[in-house]
């Protein structure tokens, strides 16, 4: 029965390919950090983040699955249902990675879960507030990241820029800034998003009953995705939305890490896994806005926003079709 | 990283000093030639310019080697190497001027000699301002782009040299000498003025470096 977990590992891997690219994408593309160094730092930090801080979102995701009908009278039934949803979400994200578009596991998972819930349960009206909360994070997260990024860049210009007077100092700031922000962001990714990969298998679904262990598995699969297939999405985020200087890249990464970390805090009261990709898009826009509205490439933004709506739609349609086929047996 | 950065600055500085020395010797060569085209010391002076040009080349290669050891970040290395290459071209151009006079024996008319010396002097001033700009890049690059700073001085000198160049060309073509001779002198004038344009290009490149570093 544990082979069903492979679907979660696959989603985690897909999430790592799509989200992991954003962490060190700019630094690797500009050869500020060696790929091997970046990948090692990223993988370790994701795993540590998932192990230490990943369990808080697991229950929430598990609960979201349950209200959408990812349950069963015996563990295998629940496991199979969860596996279908996770595999479809994984495929959708992988497809978006191939299209070089930064999207969120939260979006594909929500699309799949809602489709499943529509097919198997008769409780959409009861589920609406929960669904609304998940969907709301797609907009709150990038908006938050945009604001934080704008403030960070503004504060840098007012308070720090005057102390960075020559090209050595700036090189030093950029190099260590990327490393520190990368560790921070990777940790946040592990802590925040591991739940997406394995949350449906936790708790009432009875496949994994230890939240920390579930989070660790999620973290490992995300790290695997980041290690193996994350280059394609990097280019879209690092250069297509707005031209970023190395310093802007560092500040953007700090803003993303801060945003994701805030969403991971239990005291913040959201406890829903949010997407690094969405936060990066928001942060890049925020950094671009400091130089004026014209600095942002609206064409690329439109493409990304469309992908954000297409992702849940695609995963929802596929899940609905699979649920329809399963119901025949 | 700091030590490697300092070493880079030392090499950039040493390379630049050698290029300036090369230019100054080339200027001395032109001055000696203008005073007496048959001066027996001209050969020795020309050899001095060639030697300094080749020493500057070697220092640029040392700079490349320093970067191979991992000094600075890749985008900074690329920019500094591009600047070093451009600076090196000043020595090449100074050498070309000496070669033109030494091998082809340009026949300068007395009327135009003071203006030629004025052009060379202004180019020397430009090199002084460029030296300050390079130093600011490694110490406080905000000063580099401040209004009225060394970059502005370089631009002002370039404009002054352009005016002298135009006046000289007009003057040359009004002289009662062969057209071939006029064209020969004009070639010398244009090559000399190109150094000034080139220095302005380097100054622009330094400004771009700073602008790209602002958030």
Interface residues (C-beta under 8 A of the other chain):
Chain A: X30 X31 X32 X153 X156 X157 X161 X162 X165 X166 X167 X168 X170 X171 X172 X174 X175 X245 X246 X247 X248 X251 X287 X290
Chain B: X1 X2 X5 X6 X72 X73 X74 X75 X76 X137 X138 X139 X140 X141 X142 X209 X212 X213 X214 X215
